[in-house]
Every structure is written in C-alpha cells, then in structure tokens.
Amino acid sequence: MLKLSLSVKQLMFALLALVVMTSAGCGFQLQGSYSIPPELSKLSLESSDKYSELSRLVRERLRLNNVGIEEPAKGIPRLVLLSDTLERSTLSLYPTGNVAEYELIYHVRFAVSLPGKEAQPFDVEIRRDYLDDPRTALAKSREMELLVKEMRIQAADNIIQTLAAIEVN
C-alpha cells in the first residue's frame, strides 16, 4: 500500500503554486500595472503646470510602470498634458430653489508625440454626481474635494492606459 504524507508546509506551497499558475495563465495583472510598449519606456512629460496634482499623479504612475521620465530631446516620445478643467453643473433643485444635486465633469486633454510622427491628441472625461445639503456644508465641501481627487486619480490611470494601448509602429 502506498503511503501518502504531506506536511502542512508542502500542502500550502502546492496550493500557492496552483493559485499563482492559474492567475498568471488567465492574464491577471495587479491594478495599475500596464504593459507599456518598450518604445515608450523613456519619454518626456510636459505640462503647462508641472506642479499640478494631475501632473504629479501621472509622473507617479509612469514611475510605477517603469517608464523613465527624460528631459525633452529629439528622438524621445513626448506626453504633453494640454489642459485639465473641472466643471460643475446643477442636476436638481430642492422645492426651495436650493441646489440638491450637482454633476462634476473633469476633462483632460493630452497628446502623445512619437519620434517622426504627428502628435496624437486624446481626451479623458470623468463625471460624478453628488448630493448637496446646505445644512452640512462643511462635510459636503470635503466630499467634493475627495471626489475631485478621485477623478484626478482616475484620469491619470486613463492616461497610462492610453499609453499602453498606443500603436507604436
């Protein structure tokens, strides 16, 4: 009779190996991890306001995806953040005439220039709704700040996703 005896460590190792192989085989990637083409492994990042929150977030995501940020030079691809705007429009009103609900629209325009090719313009638009209650003005102000921050993070992620999807050839 065959005697089978696996230690707990061996069993855990086998289970971990199975999970890793299964997740690797299905195309699983960590969130925020993109396969950026090797031709874009170094690029220059230009912005009208290089100290803006969006510029900082894009710079951070480029580093996380192992993209070197270089000074502008001939032969280096360019990512140019052209503009980012935040609009707020009224969605609904209370019977008293006060605003009950707003829509925030964050719009980002950027362009990618590859060496020897024309710049490709792109737009990202992110929308969020939020309720406004004048009785909790301070809390709603903080909520709006958090929503805008979340929208900027999503816009930076969308810019990196666009870089990963660009046809380089």
N, C-alpha and C positions, 0 to 999 in steps of 0.2 A: 504494500500500500504506500502511495506517495504522500509524504508528509509536507504540508504547506504551513510555513510560519513566517509571517511578515511582521516586522516591527512597526510600531506606530509611525516612526520617522520614515520608513520606506514607503508606507502607505500614503502618508502626506506628500512625500516627494513625487510619487507616481500620480497622485491626484493633481498636484500643482503643474506637473509637466503636461498632463492631459488638458488642463484649462488653458495653459499658455499656447499649446499647439492648436487647440480649437479656435481660440480668439485670433491668433496670427493667421490662420487659414481663412477666416471669414472676412478679412480686410479691416478688422478692428483697429482704430487708432485712438490715441488719447485726444481728448477735446483740446483744440487749439494747436494741434500738431498737423501740419500740412506738408505735402510733398511739393516743394517749390522747385521748379526746373533748375538744373545746375548753372544754366546761363544767367540766372538771377541770384546766384549765391553771393554776389557782391553788387551793390547798387548804391546810388546816391539818393538821399532823401531830402527833398526841398519843400519848403513851406513858407508862405508869406509870414506866418508867425511861428517860428521854430520852437517857441516855448509854450505853445498852446497845449491843452490837455490831449487833444486828438493826436498831435504830433508826437507827444511823449508816449502815448499808448501804441501808436504804430511802430515807433522805434523799439519799444519793449517787445512787441510781438515779432518783429523782424529778428531780433537777437535770439528769442526763444526758438525760432525756426532756423537758426544757424545761418542767417543772412548777414554778411558783413556790410556795414554802412561806411561808405567811402566819401571822400570829397568829390565834387563834380569834376569829371575829366572825360576826355574823348575816349570812346570805346566802353564806357561803363553805363549800364542801363540806369535810367532815372525814374524815380517815383516822385511825382510832384503833387502835393496837396494844394489844390487850387482854392477851394473855399469850403467853409462849413457854416451853415446857418441853422438857427433854431427859430421856428415859428410856433405861435400859439394861437389857436382859433377856438371860438366858442362852439360847443356842440349842443348844449341845452341850458335852459334857464329855469330857475325856481319861479313859482307864481308871483313872487315879489319883484321879479325882474333881475335878481342877482344871478350871477353865473353859477350853474350847478355842475357843469362838466366841461372840461377843456380837452382839446386834442393837441398834442405836441408833435411837431414834424421836424425831424433833424435831417438835413440834406447835406451830403458831402459830395463835392466834385473833385476828382483827381485824374491824373493822366500818367501813363506809363510810356516811356520812350526807350525803345531798344536801339542799339547802335545801327546806324544805316537805315532806319525805318522811321516812318512818321509816328508822332505821339498818338496813342490810343486813349481817348477820353472815356471816363466811366463816371457813373452816378450811383450813389447809395442813398436811399431814403428810408428812414425808420420812423414809424408812427406809434404813438402811445396815447391812450386816453387816461384821464384821471379826474376823479370827482373833487369838487371844491366845496368846502363847507366854511363859510365865513366865521363860524363860531370856533373853529380850530385852525385859525390862520397860520400859527407858527408850525404846527405839525404838517399842514398841507404844504407849506413852503419847503420844509425839509424833505417831504415826499417828492416834490417836484425836482429838487436837487438830486436826489437819488435816481429818479427816472432819467434825468438828463445824463448823469454819469453812466448809467446802464446803457443808454442809447449810444454814447460815445464808444463804449467798450464793444458793443455790437458792430458799430461802423468800422472800428479798427480791425475786428475779426473779418468782416466782409472784405476789406481791402486786401488782407492777407489771402483770403480765399480766392479773390480775383487774381492775385499774383500767381497762385498755384495753378489756376486754370488757363493762364495765358499761353497761346500757341507761339513758341519762340521761333520756330523755323519758318 
